[in-house]
Amino acid sequence: MKRRALFVFILLFWTFASYAQVEKGDSEIGFLGFYSKTADYGGMGSVQLSYGYYVSPRFQIGLGPQLTIQEGSDGTEAKFSASAFFTFNLTVNSTTIPYLSGQWYQIDFSPDYGDFTDYSYINIGLGVRNFFTDYAALNTSLSLGSSLSSNVEGGILMIMSGLSFIF
């Protein structure tokens, strides 16, 4: 029990002692993911790898591939997609950095049915990076997306979580 308490104390001290500092010219590699399951449809999960470049300490642009796995009545299907994004940090030089984000992503580049835009989405959202070292953070984001197609109704709400590394 004493070892666990010591480990928790060291981890908390390490967390509070870190001082994240994002600067112009820094790069970020991020790994984010989510999984959802519904009773009447099946499940859907996504893993995103992203690369971002800080144009300024507050503004980042980036892109990345995404793997989406979807379960349904026809079986399991995996699709690769891509996205482009930006983030705007609301604070800098802090261990906790909240941010606003915008993202365009394309779920399917060669759809079997429908138009190309039926699989294009634009997301807006907000998130927070909680740095546990100077260059590594737990990244959690919430975004609301909408299709670019007039044929698609409704939107998509995503809560994603993962790790970010600054270099």
Buried (B, 14 or more C-beta within 10 A) or exposed (E): EEEEEEEEEEEEEEEEEBEBBBEEEBEBBBBBBBEEEEEEEBEBBBBBBBEBBBEEBBBBEBBBEBBBBBBEEEEEEEBEBBBBBBBBBEBEEBBEBBBEBBBBBBBBEEBEEEEEBBBBBBBEBBBBBBBBBEBBBEBBBBBEBBBBBEEBEEBBEBEBBBBBBBE
